[in-house]
């Protein structure tokens, strides 16, 4: 969910924005 977290869904948005 972070900027470069690379979560399961490949989302680049989150607390690391």
Secondary structure, 3 states (H helix, E strand, C coil): CCCCCCCCCCCCCCCCC
